[in-house]
Amino acid sequence: MPEENLKKVGTITHYFPKVSAAVIKLEADLKVGDKIKIKGHGKEFEQTVESMQINRQSIEQATAGQEIGLKVDQPVKEKDEVYKIEE
């Protein structure tokens, strides 16, 4: 995948392994259905945003500056970067 198709949308600030969820500090808007790539600590993977939450409330979209909870398909670490895949 060409790097020019990636737009940084945020950074992981926390990970909850028991529920496979991450907290992301957003730098750009993100919505359910977006494809993302998470990169950092020597690994990367892609997934589709299937659900997001703010304060335990499900939301359909979030904007830059917000912190969201996101279900992740694989373990992540703090400071991993989140990119939206723009096709």
C-alpha positions as CSV (number, residue, x, y, z in Angstrom):
1,M,0.0,0.0,0.0
2,P,1.5,3.4,-1.0
3,E,2.3,5.6,2.0
4,E,0.6,8.6,0.3
5,N,-2.8,6.8,0.9
6,L,-2.2,7.0,4.6
7,K,-3.3,10.0,6.7
8,K,-2.3,10.2,10.4
9,V,-5.4,10.4,12.5
10,G,-4.1,9.8,16.0
11,T,-1.9,8.1,18.6
12,I,-2.6,5.3,21.0
13,T,-2.4,6.6,24.6
14,H,-3.6,3.4,26.4
15,Y,-4.4,-0.3,25.8
16,F,-6.8,-2.5,27.7
17,P,-5.7,-6.1,26.9
18,K,-8.7,-7.8,28.6
19,V,-11.2,-6.2,26.2
20,S,-8.8,-5.6,23.2
21,A,-9.5,-1.9,23.2
22,A,-7.3,1.1,22.8
23,V,-7.6,4.8,23.7
24,I,-6.7,7.0,20.7
25,K,-6.0,10.8,20.9
26,L,-7.4,12.0,17.6
27,E,-5.6,14.5,15.4
28,A,-8.2,14.2,12.6
29,D,-11.8,13.0,12.2
30,L,-12.6,9.3,12.2
31,K,-15.9,7.5,11.7
32,V,-17.3,4.0,11.9
33,G,-16.5,2.2,8.6
34,D,-13.2,3.9,8.0
35,K,-10.2,1.6,7.3
36,I,-7.2,2.2,9.5
37,K,-3.7,1.1,9.8
38,I,-1.9,0.9,13.2
39,K,1.8,1.1,13.1
40,G,4.5,1.0,15.8
41,H,7.0,-1.0,17.8
42,G,8.0,-3.0,14.8
43,K,4.6,-4.2,13.6
44,E,1.6,-2.9,11.8
45,F,-1.9,-4.1,10.8
46,E,-5.0,-2.9,9.1
47,Q,-8.6,-3.1,10.3
48,T,-12.0,-1.5,9.7
49,V,-13.4,0.8,12.5
50,E,-16.4,-1.2,13.7
51,S,-17.2,0.6,16.9
52,M,-16.0,3.7,18.8
53,Q,-16.9,5.1,22.2
54,I,-16.5,8.2,24.2
55,N,-17.2,7.9,28.0
56,R,-18.6,4.4,27.4
57,Q,-21.2,5.8,24.9
58,S,-21.2,4.4,21.4
59,I,-20.6,7.0,18.7
60,E,-20.6,7.0,14.9
61,Q,-17.9,9.6,14.4
62,A,-15.3,11.6,16.3
63,T,-13.4,14.8,15.6
64,A,-9.8,16.0,16.1
65,G,-9.0,16.6,19.7
66,Q,-11.2,13.9,21.1
67,E,-10.1,10.8,22.9
68,I,-11.9,7.7,21.8
69,G,-12.1,4.0,22.8
70,L,-11.7,1.6,19.9
71,K,-11.9,-2.1,19.6
72,V,-8.6,-3.4,18.0
73,D,-7.9,-6.7,16.3
74,Q,-4.4,-7.1,17.7
75,P,-2.6,-5.9,20.8
76,V,-1.1,-2.4,20.5
77,K,1.2,-0.2,22.6
78,E,1.2,3.4,23.8
79,K,2.6,5.7,21.1
80,D,1.6,3.5,18.2
81,E,0.3,5.7,15.4
82,V,-3.1,5.4,13.8
83,Y,-3.5,6.2,10.1
84,K,-6.7,6.4,8.0
85,I,-6.4,4.5,4.7
86,E,-7.7,6.8,1.9
87,E,-8.4,4.9,-1.3
